[in-house]
Amino acid sequence: MKTETELAGKVVSTLHEWGWEVYQEVIESGGRCDIVAKRGPILWAIECKLSFGLPVIDQAYRWRRRANYISVAVKSASGSGIGVKFCQDYGIGVLACRHNVYEVVKPKLARKINPIAVNDDQKTWGTAGTNGGDYYTPFKKTVRDLVKVVRANPGVEFNKLIKELDHHYRSLSTAKSCLRGFIGTAVIPEIEARVVDKRLCCFVRDKTETPP
C-alpha cells in the first residue's frame, strides 16, 4: 500500500462490508473529510494518512462536534504508543490498514453533535484520499446537470434551461446572471451560448474550439 488513495479505498470497502453507507471527500464548514460513514442516524468521520502522527489526529479531532464517531485510518499504529494513548484519552478511534482493516482503538460515542450534511452524490463523486479537486460541491453538481441537459437538448433556450435546472443558487435571477457569465469560459467550457432567432440558446461546444 503506497498511497493514501489505496489506503482509503480499503477503508471504504471495509465500511461497506460492515454495513455503513460511505461518502467520500465531504466538504463541510470550510474543511474536507476523507470519509464520512453513516448507519441510521450515526455519523462516523474518518481521516486517512499513511503515517500515524499528530497531523492526521488533528484532522480527525476537528470533526469532534460534527460526527458521533471520529477516527483516523493509518497503515500501522505500532511504534506510536503516545499517539494511541492520545487517541484513547480524546475518544478518537484508530483503524490500522494492512491486509485487513481492524480497530486498534474504538472511538467514543458523541451523542450531541451538529451533524455533517451528506448527500448521495458524495458516495461516488470523489475518491477518498485524493489531494486534487475531485470532490463534490453544489456548484459542480449544478454544472454537471446543466451540461447534461444541453447535451440531451442542443439549442435549448437559455432562460428555459435555467428555469428548469435544479441549481444551487438562492434565486433564479442569480442563477441566470452567474451561469451566463460562466458558459463558454474555462469554468463551463463544454457549453457555448449563441443568439438564434433573437433568443439566447445553448449548444455543446466543438471540442476543437478553445474557451476564452
NORSUL-V671887 format. One line per field, one symbol per residue. burial: I if it has 16 or more other C-alpha atoms within 10 Angstrom, else O. A space follows every 50 residues. Layout:
burial->???
//
This chain:
burial->OOOIIIIIIIIIOIIOOOOIIIIIIIIOOOOOIIIIIIOOOOIIIIIIII OIIOOIIOIIIOIIIIIIIIIIIIIIIOOOOOIIOOIIOOIIIIIIIOOO IOOIIIIIIIOOOOIIOIOOOIIOIIIIIIOOOOIIIOOIIIIOOIIOII IOOOIIIIIOIIOOIOIOOOOOOOIIOOIIOOIIOOOIIIIIIOOOOOOO IIIIIOOOOOIO
//
